[in-house]
Amino acid sequence: MAAQPLFVLLWSSAFIAGVIGVGAAPPLLVLFVRFTVAGILLVAYALLARVEWPRGSRLRHVLVAGLLMQMVQFGAFYTAMAEHVSAAVIALVQGLNPVVIALCAGLIGEVVTLRQWFGFGVGGIGVALAVFDQSHFSLTGLALCVVGLLGLSLGTVYQKRFVPAVDPRAATALHVVVSAPIAGALAWLSGQTHVSDAGRFAGSLTWMVLVNSMAAFLLFNAMLRRWDATRVGKLFFATPAVTAILAWLLIDQPLRLLTVAGLGIGLVGLMFAARTPTGSAVVARQPVPAAR
């Protein structure tokens, strides 16, 4: 159980590091350096640990999931940050991840109960309240947030459907390795190569690589291997309020009463969405591997 609150804290911190990083360099350059350094470290770690690497069609599925969860998600979210969308608003949109996963539950052999749907609804209300009066963004920024949300949700569902038993250390390494050259090419083609504040750039990237790309995603993939995608996805209901609190403490963004109320309501939603199968109520089935 300790893994769940730790994951929420680590994941939420990525929004703060992202705001700082994008303020010091263009978003695609930030992603390229983050993916490159994290890829080197994660591959070295996986090789030292002698993990089993996926091959053939399983490898292709892991790479597709990685592009969705890393390149699409963070490429869209970081670009939204560069468009002055706040960390709390991006966390708000990403907080809808459990709903998208629940809508896709049938594709990965999972059943969502009425109790869970109620929990998702309550959690969604909490998410909205947490950053309601901070939600000022352009249509472009909103569209980018939606693209980032879909990257995370569809990548999660895809990996759980096709490669549910992949070693999380191998999956995490491959996710960033496949994303790095694409981020680099896009950064170069768009002219995003100038760093305006080397100190903030280096500091934010150190956190992104060690904490977000490595620790958080290793934990995420480990939970995805052990639990069903719906259970893992519901943790994202807690990230908007936690992000808002971290933003208040670390980057001086105001913490409003609605944020506190949203946190409480979101936690109630998490309680209802928690899986408690009894009797004939089967809430999760093991998906049949297709070939993360």
Secondary structure as UniProt FT lines:
FT   HELIX           3..24
FT   HELIX           27..49
FT   HELIX           56..66
FT   HELIX           67..72
FT   HELIX           73..82
FT   TURN            83..84
FT   HELIX           87..94
FT   TURN            95..96
FT   HELIX           97..103
FT   HELIX           105..108
FT   HELIX           114..130
FT   HELIX           132..134
FT   HELIX           139..162
FT   TURN            164..165
FT   HELIX           168..189
FT   TURN            190..191
FT   HELIX           198..207
FT   HELIX           208..216
FT   HELIX           217..226
FT   HELIX           229..233
FT   HELIX           234..237
FT   HELIX           239..250
FT   HELIX           257..273
FT   TURN            279..280
//
